[in-house]
Amino acid sequence: MAIIDETTRFDADSIENPVVGIAATVGTHDSGMHHHQKHQLLFAASGCMSISLDGAKCILPPTRAAWIPAGIEHYAKMSNVVAYRSLYFDSELCVDVPDMVTVFSVNPLLRALIERMAFWEWEKPQSEQVNMMALFFEELSAAPKENMALPLPSDRRLQRWLDGVVGEHYQPQPLNQVAFTVGASAKTVTRIFTKETGMPYQSWRQQWRLLMAIQYLSEGKSVADTASELDFSSDSAFVSFFRQQTGETPGKYVGEGQ
């Protein structure tokens, strides 16, 4: 069995086969924080997911896949209908794979491999999996990596403000307003972000806007609505920002593979 729904009890670690695939279509769903003894590859064929980790948040739009190493605490949240595919691999099968959560661009061949493997019967003999798995790992190793992560600072002075930003209750303000809100100097806030996220605050804010734009567009919001939600001065200003960050227009980026 490979097709599951929201009522299916599923534990990849309890299945002995070294490769386990699942396919499902779900609506609003939160997996809760968990980890696996197996490596996981998560792919959203349609819709959008957010993946929360200790210290970071990732966005997974269509045509991208996330590699989640064994033992990494995470949860996946889906706020719209998502057709997703998930593959689980025993760690001894995998060599030269990332040791941290990594998002890859998925070309048509890799997508076809994921789709086929997601529907494998869980009892499928390993001897019948070898050739396709070899091609899968070859394609995965060649797939371009994409920065879909937003690193999160851990300094306690920022936590109440950060909870609101990550929870999408409000947007990250300009630096001087953040400093006023958290009761620290702009210099201190800058130092915290540079030290704990590896980027200055303004770069972090731009990454937040980009990831939220990708999420909104993947959920079906128009360019105009997305630009308005993210407080861009105009649709054209938003498109220019998006193209600068990704090299593509919003329509091409999200429409690819839909």
C-alpha positions in Angstrom: 0.0 0.0 0.0 1.3 3.5 -0.9 -1.7 5.7 -1.0 -2.8 7.2 2.4 -5.2 9.8 3.6 -5.6 11.9 6.8 -7.0 8.9 8.7 -4.2 6.5 7.9 -1.8 5.6 10.8 1.6 5.6 9.3 5.1 5.0 10.7 7.9 4.7 8.1 10.3 3.3 10.7 8.0 0.4 11.4 8.2 -0.8 7.8 11.1 -3.1 7.1 11.5 -2.4 3.4 14.6 -0.2 2.9 12.6 2.2 0.6 9.1 3.3 1.6 7.0 5.5 -0.6 3.7 7.2 0.1 1.3 9.4 -1.9 -1.5 11.5 -0.4 -3.7 14.6 -1.0 -4.6 16.5 2.2 -6.0 19.9 3.1 -5.0 21.8 6.3 -2.6 19.6 8.2 0.1 19.8 10.8 2.3 16.7 11.2 3.5 17.8 14.7 7.2 17.8 15.6 8.8 14.4 15.0 11.7 12.7 13.5 12.5 9.4 11.6 15.2 6.8 11.8 15.0 6.9 8.0 16.0 9.7 5.6 13.0 11.4 4.0 12.5 13.1 0.7 9.4 15.3 0.6 7.9 16.6 -2.6 4.8 18.8 -3.2 3.4 18.0 -6.6 0.9 20.8 -6.0 0.2 23.3 -3.3 2.8 24.5 -0.7 4.2 23.3 2.6 6.2 24.9 5.3 8.8 22.8 7.2 9.7 24.0 10.7 13.0 23.0 12.3 14.9 23.8 15.4 16.3 27.2 14.4 14.9 27.6 10.9 11.7 27.6 8.7 11.6 26.3 5.1 9.1 26.8 2.3 8.5 23.9 -0.1 6.7 25.0 -3.3 5.8 22.9 -6.3 8.7 21.6 -8.4 11.0 21.6 -5.3 11.8 18.7 -3.0 13.2 18.7 0.6 15.7 16.1 1.8 15.3 15.6 5.6 18.1 13.5 7.1 17.3 10.8 9.7 17.0 12.1 13.2 16.2 15.7 12.4 13.3 17.1 14.4 10.8 18.8 12.1 7.2 19.3 11.3 5.4 19.9 8.0 2.4 22.3 7.9 0.0 22.5 5.0 -2.5 25.3 4.8 -4.1 24.4 1.4 -4.7 21.2 -0.5 -1.4 19.6 -1.1 -0.7 16.6 -3.3 2.5 15.3 -1.7 4.9 12.4 -2.2 7.2 11.2 0.4 10.1 8.7 0.1 11.9 7.1 3.1 15.3 5.5 2.8 17.3 3.3 5.3 20.4 5.3 6.1 22.8 2.5 4.9 21.4 2.9 1.3 22.4 6.5 1.1 25.9 7.8 0.5 27.0 11.4 -0.3 23.6 12.8 0.8 23.1 16.1 2.7 23.5 15.9 6.5 21.1 18.9 6.9 17.7 19.8 5.5 18.2 20.7 1.8 15.8 21.9 -0.9 16.4 20.8 -4.5 14.9 21.9 -7.8 13.1 19.0 -9.4 13.4 18.4 -13.1 10.9 16.3 -15.1 13.0 13.1 -14.8 13.5 13.4 -11.1 9.8 14.2 -10.6 8.8 11.1 -12.6 11.1 8.9 -10.5 9.6 10.3 -7.3 6.1 9.7 -8.6 6.9 6.1 -9.5 8.7 5.3 -6.3 5.9 6.9 -4.1 3.5 4.3 -5.5 5.7 1.3 -4.9 4.1 -1.4 -2.8 5.7 -1.6 0.6 6.5 -5.2 0.0 8.2 -4.7 -3.3 11.4 -6.8 -3.4 14.6 -4.8 -3.0 16.0 -6.5 -6.1 13.3 -4.8 -8.2 14.2 -1.4 -6.8 18.0 -1.2 -7.4 18.1 0.2 -10.9 15.5 3.0 -10.3 17.1 3.9 -7.0 20.5 4.3 -8.6 19.0 6.6 -11.2 17.1 8.5 -8.5 20.3 9.2 -6.5 22.2 10.2 -9.6 19.5 12.7 -10.5 19.3 14.0 -6.9 23.1 14.5 -6.6 22.9 16.6 -9.8 19.8 18.6 -8.8 20.5 22.3 -8.1 20.1 23.3 -4.4 17.9 26.2 -3.5 17.9 28.5 -0.5 14.4 28.1 0.8 15.3 28.4 4.5 14.8 31.3 6.9 17.3 30.9 9.8 15.8 32.1 13.1 17.7 34.0 15.8 17.4 32.5 19.3 18.2 35.6 21.5 15.4 35.8 24.1 14.9 39.5 23.5 13.6 38.8 20.0 11.4 35.8 20.8 8.0 37.5 21.3 8.5 39.6 18.2 9.8 36.6 16.2 6.8 34.4 17.2 4.5 37.0 15.6 6.6 37.2 12.4 7.0 33.4 12.0 3.4 32.9 12.8 2.5 35.3 10.1 0.6 37.6 12.4 2.6 40.6 11.2 5.5 41.4 8.9 9.1 42.1 10.0 9.4 45.9 10.3 12.3 48.1 9.3 15.3 47.8 11.6 14.6 51.0 13.7 11.0 49.8 14.4 12.2 46.3 15.4 14.7 47.9 17.7 12.0 50.0 19.3 9.6 47.1 19.6 12.1 44.7 21.4 13.7 47.4 23.5 17.2 47.2 22.1 19.4 49.4 19.9 19.5 49.0 16.1 23.2 48.1 16.5 22.4 45.3 19.0 19.6 43.9 16.7 22.0 44.0 13.8 24.7 42.2 15.8 22.2 39.5 16.9 21.0 38.7 13.4 24.5 38.7 11.9 25.8 36.4 14.6 22.8 34.0 14.9 21.5 33.8 11.3 24.6 34.6 9.3 22.9 37.6 7.6 22.3 41.2 8.4 18.7 42.1 9.4 17.8 43.7 6.1 18.9 40.6 4.2 16.9 38.4 6.6 13.9 40.6 6.1 14.2 40.3 2.3 14.5 36.5 2.6 11.3 36.5 4.7 9.5 38.5 2.1 10.7 36.2 -0.7 9.6 33.0 1.1 6.2 34.4 2.0 5.8 35.5 -1.6 6.6 32.0 -2.8 4.1 30.6 -0.3 1.3 33.0 -1.2 1.8 32.4 -5.0 1.9 28.6 -4.5 -1.3 28.8 -2.6 -3.0 30.5 -5.6 -2.8 34.1 -4.6 -2.4 36.6 -7.5 0.6 38.7 -8.1 -1.5 41.8 -7.1 -2.7 40.2 -3.9 0.7 39.0 -3.0 2.3 42.4 -3.6 -0.4 44.0 -1.5 0.0 41.5 1.4 3.7 42.1 1.5 3.4 45.9 1.3 5.1 46.5 -2.0 4.5 49.9 -3.5 3.2 48.4 -6.7 2.8 45.1 -8.6 5.8 46.1 -10.8 8.0 46.7 -7.7 7.1 43.3 -6.4 7.8 41.6 -9.8 11.2 43.4 -10.0 12.1 42.2 -6.4 11.0 38.6 -7.2 13.0 38.5 -10.5 16.0 39.9 -8.7 15.9 37.3 -6.0 15.0 34.2 -8.2 15.9 35.1 -11.7 12.3 34.5 -12.8 9.0 36.2 -12.9 6.5 35.1 -10.2 4.3 33.4 -12.9 7.1 31.4 -14.4 8.5 30.4 -11.0 5.2 29.1 -9.6 3.6 28.0 -12.8 6.4 25.7 -13.8 5.3 22.1 -13.5 1.8 23.0 -12.4 
